[in-house]
Amino acid sequence: MKKTALPLVFLLTFLSLFSSAQDLSHNREIMQKVMSSDKYSFATGTADSLNAAISYAVSHLADQIMTDVKVTSKSEIKSKNENGAVDETVVFEQVSETFTNVRLSDYQQLIIAKPDKKNKEYTVFVYISKEKIDEIVKEIEQKEIDVKKEKEKKAVEDVNFYYSEGCKAIDDIRIGDALKYLYWSYVISLGTNISIEQNGKAQPATRLAETKIDNLLSNLQFTPVSFEREQINDFQEKYKVVLNIEYNKDGTKHKVTNLDYEYNDGNTLQKGPRVRDGVGTLDLQYADMDEVRIQCTYKYDKNETPTDIYETIKTKGEKKFSSAVKLVPLTKTLKESKPATSPKQTDAADEYGLAKSNKAMEMPTAKPHDHEEMGKRIRLVEAAIRNKDYTSVKSYFTPEGYESFEKLIRYGHASIIGTPEYRFLDFGNLTLCRSITMQFRFRNNKQFIENITFRFNEDNLIESLAFTLSDVAERDILSKGKWNRDSRLLLMTFLEDYQTAYALGRDKYLESIFSENALIIVGNKVEKRVLSDNVIITESVKYDTLSKAQYMDRLKQHFRTKEYINLNFTDTDFKRASDGDEFYGIRVRQEYFSSNYGDVGYLFLLVDLRFEVPIIHVRAWQNDKLPLDALFSLSDVY
C-alpha cells in the first residue's frame, strides 16, 4: 500500500501545479488582449495576500477612472451647463467622490501571479469596460440633478417656513426668535429667485426678509433706567447699567423677550445677558462713558443654528444691518440717580381675574396672609443677596426653602439687578411673592436674566422659590378666563417648579413627579459629516423612548457634568383632559441651553395636578420645525 500511495500523491501535486500554471497563462493572455483594446480601463495590484492585492488593484483602477472622468466629463458637463441643465462644478466633484469613496462593482479580476519559489507575492489584474464607466457617470449626473431639485424644493420650504415663524415671533414680542428666523430665511434665499406670498402677491423673499429685519431692528428701543456702582475689590469698581428694552409695535411699546446683544464695555466687546421681559444690563469698566454702542444679535452661534444653515451663513457671509447698532447715551442725571430704598409692594392686580372667588377649588383653611410682614422679610432677603450675607436671613426660610436658596445663589454667581416691585398672590396656604430680578453669569461670558418668585407659607417662612415664567407664558395661562383662579395658579406654579428643577439640579423632585410607567420621549440634534472633495454636512433629530429610570440616570449625569441648564417656555398651549379635573395636556415651546448643548423644540406634558404632588404621565419632545398639527398632543394619549 505504501509503495502505491506515494506515486499517487506526486501525481496529484503535479496535476495541480500544471492546472494552476495553465490558469495563470490563460489569465495573462486575457490581460494582454484587454490592454491592447481601447474599450477598457485597467490596473494591477501586488501584495503578500490575495485580498490585499485585489484591494490595491481596485484602488488604482478607481484612480485611473477618476483621472479619465476629470478629463472627459469636463467638456461634456460644460456643454450641458451652457444649455442650463447641469452645474459643472457640483457634478464634477460628485463624480470624483463616487470613484474615490464608493466600492467599484462590475469589474473583472484575474490572478496573474501567485507566490512560488521565486515570487513571494500575488499580482492581480482588474478591468472594467468604458461603456460601463459611461453608465455610472450618467447615473451620477442624473442623481445630482435630482439632488439639486430636492435642495431647491427644500430651500423654498425653509425660506417660507422661517419667514412665517419670524412673523409669529414678532406677534409674541419674541424678538430674538424673530430676528433669528427672519435672518435664516434671508440667508437661504440669497442668490435664488424664491418668493413669498404676501397679501395674495408673490414677492422676492430676499428683499422681503431684509426689509422685515430692518424694520424690526429700527423699532427696538434701549433706555437706561439706573446706574449702579459695584465694588469688585479694594481697588476697582465696575458700573452696571440696567436697561429697559422695548419694541414699538404699531405705536404701542412692548417688553422684549429673549433678545441677545453685544456691547463695548470701554475695553472689549462683551455679550449681554439674554433679555428677559424687557430687562437687560451693561457692565462697564469706566464711569465717565457718555454712551454705549450696542449691537443686536441676529446671527447666532452653532448651538442655536441648524447645521446646514450655519454652513450656508459661513459660505454666503454675514449681512450687516446698520439698524442693529444702538447708541445709548448715559446722561449725568442717570449716573447721579440712586435706586429707591423702599421698593414698591402691592397686592397683585386683578388683570386676569385672579381675585379670589367662590369658584376657586377647595383648599385647606389658611391663616390670614400677612403681606406687610412678608414684605419686610423679602426686603431683608434682597439686602442679604446684595451684601452676600446669606446666613443672616436663614431664619426666614424653612430648611427645604433655604436649601433651594443656597442652590440659587450658587447658580452662576447670582446678583440682583434693578429695584424690585413686589406683588403678592395668595394661593391656598401659600403666598407667591413676585419677584426679584436676578442676573446669572457663567464661564465664556454666558449670562441669563431671571425673575425669582419666593413662596411664603402660612407661618411667613419661605418654603420654596422658583424661576418665574416669562411674561409670554404667564399671560397665556392667566388669560384663560374660563378656568377658575386656582386652576391657573396651580398650572403656573407647576411649570415654574419644573423649569427651576432643571436649573438647580433638583433630581429628587423630578423623580417624584414622573409616573413609574411614564412615556418619555427625548430628542437631540445629531450631525453627520462626510469629508471628501467637498464637505457634506447634514443634521437630523434623534428620538429615543426611555424608561423613567433611564431618563433619571441621564438627567443626573447632566446635572453632574453641565455648568448650567436653563429652560425658557414660550408659545404655550394648554388643554384640560376633562371639564373640572386638574388633568392637563401642556404644550410649550422650550428653549434649552446648557454649557455644551442647546436646542429649541416643543415639549408636551400630560400631567395630573389633582393631588398634592403632580404626576407626569407623558413627556415628549419634538423638533421645532414640525407643523403644529403634527406635534404630540392630548388627543394622542387621552
C-alpha positions in Angstrom: 0.0 0.0 0.0 2.7 2.4 0.9 4.5 1.8 -2.4 1.5 2.7 -4.5 0.3 5.7 -2.4 3.4 7.8 -2.7 3.4 8.0 -6.5 -0.3 8.9 -6.4 0.5 11.9 -4.2 3.2 13.1 -6.6 0.8 12.7 -9.5 -1.9 14.8 -7.8 0.5 17.5 -6.9 1.9 17.6 -10.5 -1.6 17.9 -12.0 -2.5 20.7 -9.6 0.6 22.7 -10.4 0.1 22.1 -14.1 -3.5 23.2 -13.9 -2.5 26.4 -11.9 0.2 27.2 -14.4 -2.4 26.8 -17.2 -4.8 29.2 -15.5 -2.2 31.9 -14.9 -1.1 31.6 -18.5 -4.7 31.9 -19.7 -5.2 34.9 -17.4 -2.1 36.6 -18.9 -3.4 36.1 -22.4 -6.7 37.8 -21.5 -4.8 40.6 -19.8 -2.8 41.2 -23.0 -6.0 41.4 -25.0 -7.6 43.8 -22.6 -4.5 46.1 -22.5 -4.4 46.2 -26.3 -8.0 47.2 -26.6 -9.2 50.8 -26.2 -12.6 49.7 -24.7 -11.4 49.1 -21.2 -9.8 50.8 -18.2 -7.4 48.5 -16.1 -4.9 48.4 -13.3 -2.8 45.9 -11.4 -2.1 45.3 -7.7 0.7 43.3 -5.9 0.7 42.3 -2.3 1.6 39.5 0.1 -2.1 38.4 0.4 -4.6 37.9 -2.4 -7.2 40.2 -0.7 -4.7 43.0 -0.3 -3.6 42.6 -4.0 -7.2 42.9 -5.1 -7.8 45.9 -2.9 -4.7 47.7 -4.3 -5.7 46.9 -7.9 -9.2 48.2 -7.4 -7.9 51.4 -5.8 -5.5 52.0 -8.7 -8.4 51.4 -11.1 -10.6 53.9 -9.3 -7.8 56.5 -9.5 -7.4 55.8 -13.2 -11.1 56.2 -13.9 -11.3 59.4 -11.8 -8.4 60.9 -13.9 -10.2 59.9 -17.1 -13.5 61.2 -15.9 -12.0 64.5 -14.9 -10.7 64.9 -18.4 -13.7 63.7 -20.4 -16.6 64.9 -18.2 -15.4 68.5 -18.0 -16.2 69.1 -21.7 -19.4 67.0 -21.6 -20.7 68.8 -18.5 -19.7 72.2 -19.7 -21.7 71.6 -22.8 -24.7 70.7 -20.7 -24.2 73.7 -18.5 -24.4 76.1 -21.4 -27.8 74.7 -22.0 -28.8 75.3 -18.4 -29.1 71.6 -17.4 -26.3 70.8 -15.1 -23.8 72.7 -12.9 -20.3 71.7 -13.9 -18.5 72.0 -10.6 -21.0 70.1 -8.5 -21.3 67.2 -10.9 -17.6 67.0 -11.4 -17.0 66.8 -7.6 -19.7 64.3 -7.2 -18.2 62.0 -9.9 -14.8 62.3 -8.4 -16.2 61.5 -4.9 -18.0 58.4 -6.2 -14.9 56.8 -7.6 -12.9 57.7 -4.5 -15.3 56.5 -1.8 -17.7 54.1 -3.3 -16.5 50.5 -3.8 -16.4 49.7 -7.5 -18.6 46.9 -8.8 -19.0 45.2 -12.2 -15.2 44.9 -12.6 -13.4 41.7 -13.6 -10.3 40.4 -11.8 -7.6 38.0 -12.9 -4.8 36.4 -10.9 -1.6 37.0 -12.9 0.9 35.6 -10.4 1.0 33.6 -7.2 3.7 33.0 -4.6 6.3 30.3 -5.6 10.0 29.6 -5.0 11.0 32.8 -6.9 8.0 35.0 -6.2 6.6 35.7 -2.7 3.6 37.9 -3.8 0.2 37.8 -5.6 -0.4 40.0 -8.6 -4.0 40.8 -9.6 -5.2 42.4 -12.8 -8.6 44.2 -12.7 -10.5 45.8 -15.6 -13.9 47.4 -16.4 -15.4 48.5 -19.8 -15.6 52.1 -20.6 -19.2 51.6 -21.6 -19.9 50.7 -18.0 -18.0 53.7 -16.8 -20.2 55.9 -19.0 -23.3 54.4 -17.5 -22.0 55.1 -14.0 -21.2 58.7 -14.9 -24.7 59.2 -16.4 -26.3 57.7 -13.2 -24.3 60.1 -11.1 -25.2 63.1 -13.2 -28.9 62.2 -13.0 -28.7 61.7 -9.3 -27.0 65.1 -8.9 -29.8 66.8 -11.0 -32.4 65.1 -8.7 -30.5 66.2 -5.6 -30.3 69.7 -6.9 -34.0 69.8 -7.5 -34.6 68.4 -4.0 -32.3 71.1 -2.5 -34.2 73.8 -4.4 -37.5 72.5 -3.1 -36.2 72.3 0.5 -34.9 75.9 0.2 -38.3 77.2 -0.9 -39.9 75.4 2.1 -37.3 76.6 4.5 -37.5 80.2 3.4 -41.3 80.3 3.7 -41.3 78.4 7.0 -38.7 80.5 8.8 -40.3 83.7 7.5 -43.7 82.6 8.8 -42.1 81.7 12.2 -40.4 85.0 12.3 -43.7 86.9 11.8 -45.3 84.8 14.6 -42.5 85.6 16.9 -42.9 89.3 16.3 -46.6 89.0 17.3 -45.4 87.4 20.6 -42.7 90.0 21.0 -40.1 87.2 21.0 -37.8 89.5 19.2 -34.7 87.2 19.5 -36.6 84.4 17.8 -38.0 86.7 15.2 -34.5 88.0 14.2 -33.1 84.5 14.2 -35.8 83.1 11.9 -36.0 86.0 9.6 -32.3 86.1 9.1 -32.3 82.4 8.3 -35.0 83.0 5.7 -32.9 85.8 4.3 -29.7 83.9 4.1 -31.2 80.8 2.5 -33.0 83.0 -0.1 -29.8 84.8 -1.2 -28.9 84.2 -4.8 -32.2 82.5 -5.5 -35.4 83.5 -7.1 -37.5 82.2 -4.2 -40.7 84.3 -3.5 -43.0 84.6 -0.5 -46.7 85.3 -1.0 -47.9 88.4 0.8 -51.5 89.7 0.5 -52.1 87.4 -2.4 -49.0 88.6 -4.3 -45.6 86.8 -4.7 -42.7 89.0 -3.5 -38.9 88.3 -3.7 -38.1 86.5 -0.4 -34.6 88.1 0.0 -35.9 91.7 -0.2 -39.0 90.9 1.9 -37.0 89.3 4.7 -34.3 92.0 4.6 -37.0 94.7 4.9 -38.7 92.9 7.8 -35.4 92.5 9.7 -34.5 96.2 9.2 -38.0 97.4 10.3 -37.8 95.1 13.4 -34.4 96.4 14.4 -35.4 100.0 13.8 -38.3 99.7 16.3 -36.2 98.3 19.1 -35.6 100.9 21.9 -32.9 100.7 24.6 -33.5 103.0 27.5 -31.1 103.1 30.5 -33.1 103.3 33.8 -30.4 103.0 36.5 -26.7 103.3 37.0 -25.2 101.3 39.9 -21.6 101.0 41.2 -20.4 97.6 42.3 -17.2 97.1 44.3 -15.1 94.3 42.8 -12.2 94.5 45.3 -10.4 97.1 47.3 -9.0 98.9 44.3 -11.6 98.5 41.5 -15.2 99.2 40.8 -17.5 98.3 37.9 -20.6 100.1 36.8 -23.9 98.4 36.0 -26.5 100.0 33.7 -29.9 98.5 33.8 -31.8 98.8 30.5 -35.4 98.9 29.6 -35.7 97.2 26.2 -38.9 97.6 24.3 -40.3 97.0 20.8 -42.6 99.6 19.3 -45.3 97.8 17.5 -48.0 99.9 15.8 -47.3 102.8 18.3 -47.5 100.6 21.4 -44.4 99.7 23.3 -44.0 96.1 24.5 -41.4 94.5 26.7 -38.9 92.4 24.7 -38.3 88.7 25.4 -35.2 86.6 24.6 -33.2 89.2 22.6 -29.4 88.8 22.6 -26.9 91.7 22.2 -23.3 92.7 22.5 -21.7 95.9 23.7 -18.4 97.6 24.2 -17.7 97.9 28.0 -15.0 100.5 27.5 -12.2 98.0 26.7 -13.6 95.0 24.8 -16.7 93.6 23.2 -18.9 91.8 25.7 -22.1 89.7 25.4 -25.0 90.9 27.4 -27.4 88.6 29.2 -30.4 87.3 27.1 -33.2 89.9 27.6 -35.9 88.7 29.9 -39.3 90.6 30.0 -37.8 93.8 28.8 -34.7 93.9 31.2 -31.1 94.0 30.1 -27.8 95.1 31.6 -24.5 96.6 30.7 -21.3 96.0 32.9 -19.0 98.9 32.1 -15.3 99.4 33.0 -15.5 103.2 33.3 -18.0 105.7 34.9 -17.2 108.5 32.5 -18.5 106.8 29.4 -21.0 109.2 27.7 -22.6 106.5 25.5 -22.5 102.8 24.9 -22.6 101.1 21.5 -24.9 98.1 21.4 -25.1 95.5 18.6 -28.3 93.5 18.5 -27.8 89.8 17.6 -29.4 88.3 14.6 -26.7 85.8 13.6 -26.5 83.0 16.2 -23.8 80.5 17.1 -23.7 76.9 16.1 -25.7 75.7 19.2 -28.7 77.7 18.1 -28.5 77.3 14.3 -29.3 74.2 12.2 -26.0 72.9 10.8 -26.9 73.3 7.1 -27.9 76.9 7.7 -24.8 77.6 9.8 -22.7 76.3 6.9 -24.7 78.4 4.4 -24.1 81.6 6.5 -20.3 80.8 6.5 -20.4 80.4 2.8 -22.5 83.4 1.9 -21.2 85.7 4.6 -22.9 87.9 7.1 -25.2 90.7 6.2 -24.6 93.9 8.1 -27.7 95.7 9.2 -26.9 99.2 10.4 -30.2 99.3 12.3 -28.8 96.6 14.6 -26.5 99.2 16.2 -27.9 101.3 19.0 -26.0 104.2 20.6 -27.3 104.5 24.2 -26.5 107.8 25.9 -25.5 107.8 29.6 -26.6 111.1 30.9 -25.2 112.8 34.0 -28.7 112.7 35.6 -28.8 109.0 35.2 -25.4 108.5 36.8 -26.3 110.7 39.8 -29.6 109.0 40.4 -29.9 106.5 43.3 -32.1 103.4 43.4 -35.2 103.7 45.6 -34.6 102.5 49.1 -38.2 101.4 49.6 -39.3 99.0 46.8 -42.9 99.1 45.8 -45.1 96.5 47.4 -48.6 95.8 46.1 -51.1 93.0 46.0 -51.4 91.6 42.5 -53.5 93.4 40.1 -56.6 91.5 39.0 -55.9 91.9 35.3 -56.7 88.3 34.6 -59.4 87.8 37.2 -57.1 86.4 39.9 -59.2 87.8 42.8 -60.5 85.0 45.0 -63.9 83.8 44.0 -66.4 81.2 45.3 -65.5 79.1 42.2 -61.9 78.5 43.5 -61.1 74.9 44.1 -61.2 73.7 47.7 -58.0 74.4 49.6 -57.2 73.9 53.3 -58.3 76.7 55.5 -55.4 79.2 55.7 -54.3 81.7 58.3 -54.7 85.3 57.3 -51.9 86.3 54.8 -49.7 89.0 56.3 -48.4 90.7 53.3 -46.8 93.5 55.4 -44.6 91.1 57.3 -43.7 89.2 54.2 -42.7 92.5 52.5 -40.3 93.2 55.4 -38.8 89.8 55.2 -38.3 89.7 51.4 -36.6 93.1 51.6 -34.2 91.7 54.1 -33.6 88.7 51.8 -33.0 91.2 49.0 -30.4 93.1 51.1 -28.7 89.8 52.1 -28.3 88.8 48.5 -26.8 92.2 47.6 -24.4 92.1 50.5 -23.7 88.3 50.1 -24.6 87.8 53.7 -26.9 84.8 53.1 -26.9 83.2 56.6 -28.3 86.4 58.2 -31.8 85.5 56.7 -31.7 81.8 57.2 -34.4 82.0 59.9 -36.9 83.3 57.3 -36.8 80.0 55.4 -37.9 76.5 56.0 -35.0 74.0 55.9 -36.1 72.9 52.4 -36.6 76.6 51.3 -33.1 77.6 52.5 -31.5 74.6 50.6 -33.1 75.8 47.4 -32.0 79.4 48.2 -28.3 78.2 48.6 -28.6 76.4 45.2 -29.9 79.5 43.6 -27.1 81.7 44.9 -24.5 79.1 43.7 -26.2 79.0 40.3 -24.0 81.3 38.2 -22.8 84.0 40.6 -26.2 85.4 41.2 -26.8 89.1 41.7 -29.8 91.3 41.8 -30.4 93.9 39.1 -32.7 96.9 39.3 -35.2 97.7 42.1 -37.8 95.0 42.7 -41.5 95.9 42.7 -43.1 93.2 44.8 -46.5 91.7 44.1 -48.3 89.2 46.3 -50.7 86.4 45.1 -52.5 84.3 47.8 -52.8 80.7 46.8 -54.3 78.4 49.4 -51.8 78.2 52.3 -49.1 79.9 50.1 -48.4 83.5 49.2 -46.4 84.0 46.0 -44.1 87.0 46.2 -43.2 88.1 42.6 -40.4 88.9 42.1 -36.7 89.7 42.3 -34.9 90.1 39.0 -31.5 88.4 39.1 -28.6 88.1 36.7 -26.6 84.8 36.5 -23.1 84.6 35.0 -21.2 81.6 33.8 -17.9 80.8 32.0 -17.4 82.0 28.5 -19.5 85.1 29.4 -22.8 83.3 29.2 -25.4 85.2 31.1 -29.1 84.9 31.9 -31.7 87.2 33.5 -34.4 85.5 35.5 -37.2 86.7 37.7 -37.4 84.8 41.0 -40.6 84.1 42.9 -40.5 83.5 46.6 -43.3 81.4 48.2 -44.3 82.1 51.8 -46.1 79.5 53.9 -48.8 80.4 56.5 -46.0 81.0 59.1 -44.5 83.7 56.9 -41.5 81.4 56.1 -40.1 81.0 52.5 -40.7 77.3 51.8 -39.7 77.4 48.1 -38.6 79.6 45.3 -38.9 79.3 41.5 -37.8 80.9 38.3 -40.8 82.9 37.2 -42.4 82.1 33.8 -41.8 84.5 31.1 -44.4 87.2 30.6 -45.5 85.4 27.4 -46.1 82.1 29.1 -47.7 83.7 32.2 -50.0 85.7 30.0 -51.1 82.6 28.1 -52.1 80.9 31.4 -53.6 83.7 33.3 -55.7 84.9 30.3 -57.7 81.6 30.3 -60.8 83.3 31.9 -63.0 80.1 31.7 -60.7 78.4 34.3 -61.0 79.3 37.9 -58.3 81.3 39.6 -56.6 78.5 41.5 -56.5 76.3 38.4 -54.5 78.9 36.6 -52.2 79.4 39.6 -51.8 75.7 40.0 -50.7 75.3 36.4 -48.4 78.3 36.6 -46.6 77.1 39.8 -46.1 73.6 38.4 -44.4 74.9 35.2 -42.2 77.2 37.3 -41.2 74.3 39.6 -40.5 72.2 36.5 -38.1 74.6 34.9 -36.5 75.5 38.2 -35.8 71.9 38.9 -33.6 71.6 35.8 -31.7 74.8 36.6 -31.0 73.9 40.2 -30.4 70.2 39.6 -33.4 69.1 41.8 -33.3 65.4 40.6 -35.2 64.2 43.7 -38.1 66.5 42.9 -38.2 65.4 39.2 -38.0 61.8 40.2 -41.0 62.2 42.5 -43.2 63.8 39.8 -42.7 61.3 37.0 -45.0 58.3 37.0 -43.2 54.9 37.3 -44.7 54.0 33.9 -44.3 57.4 32.2 -43.9 57.6 28.5 -40.8 59.7 28.0 -39.6 60.7 24.5 -36.4 62.6 24.3 -34.8 64.2 21.2 -31.5 65.8 20.4 -29.7 67.2 17.4 -27.4 64.8 15.5 -24.8 65.9 12.9 -23.5 63.7 10.1 -20.3 64.9 8.4 -18.8 63.4 5.3 -15.4 64.7 4.3 -14.2 64.3 0.7 -13.5 66.6 -2.2 -16.3 68.7 -0.8 -17.8 68.7 2.7 -21.3 67.3 3.2 -22.9 68.2 6.5 -26.4 67.1 7.5 -28.4 67.5 10.6 -31.2 65.4 12.0 -33.1 64.9 15.2 -32.7 61.5 17.0 -35.6 60.4 19.2 -35.4 57.9 22.0 -38.1 56.4 24.2 -36.7 56.0 27.7 -38.0 54.4 30.9 -38.2 56.6 34.0 -35.0 55.0 35.4 -33.1 55.6 32.1 -34.3 59.2 31.9 -33.4 60.0 35.5 -29.9 58.4 35.1 -29.4 60.7 32.1 -30.6 63.8 33.9 -28.4 63.1 36.9 -25.4 62.8 34.6 -26.3 66.1 33.0 -26.6 67.8 36.4 -23.1 66.5 37.4 -21.3 67.5 34.2 -23.0 70.7 32.9 -22.2 74.0 34.4 -25.7 75.2 33.9 -29.1 74.2 32.3 -31.5 77.0 31.5 -35.1 76.4 30.3 -37.4 79.1 28.9 -41.0 78.5 28.0 -42.9 80.5 25.3 -45.7 79.9 22.8 -47.8 77.9 25.2 -50.9 75.8 24.7 -53.0 74.1 27.5 -56.0 71.8 27.4 -57.9 70.1 30.2 -58.4 66.4 29.8 -62.0 66.8 31.0 -64.1 69.5 32.5 -63.5 70.2 36.1 -60.5 67.9 36.5 -57.0 69.3 37.1 -55.6 66.9 34.4 -53.8 68.8 31.7 -52.2 68.4 28.3 -49.5 71.1 28.3 -47.5 72.0 25.1 -44.9 74.7 25.4 -42.1 75.9 23.1 -39.0 75.1 25.1 -35.6 76.8 24.7 -33.0 74.6 26.3 -29.5 76.0 26.9 -26.6 74.2 28.7 -22.9 74.7 28.8 -22.3 72.3 25.9 -25.6 71.9 24.1 -28.6 73.9 23.1 -31.8 73.3 21.2 -35.3 74.7 20.7 -38.4 72.5 20.3 -41.8 71.7 21.6 -42.3 69.9 24.9 -45.6 68.1 25.6 -46.5 67.1 29.2 -49.6 65.1 30.3 -49.8 66.0 33.9 -52.2 65.1 36.8 -52.4 68.1 39.2 -55.3 66.7 41.2 -53.2 65.7 44.2 -50.6 67.3 46.4 -47.7 66.0 44.3 -48.0 66.5 40.5 -47.7 63.4 38.4 -46.3 63.4 34.8 -47.6 60.6 32.7 -46.2 61.7 29.3 -43.2 63.8 28.5 -42.5 64.2 24.7 -40.0 66.5 23.0 -40.3 67.2 19.3 -38.4 69.3 16.7 -39.2 73.0 16.5 -39.7 72.7 12.7 -42.7 70.3 12.8 -46.0 71.8 11.9 -48.3 72.3 14.9 -50.8 69.8 13.7 -48.1 67.1 13.6 -46.9 67.7 17.2 -47.7 65.4 20.0 -51.0 66.5 21.7 -53.6 65.5 24.2 -55.6 63.6 21.6 -52.7 61.2 21.1 -52.9 59.8 24.7 -56.3 60.6 26.2 
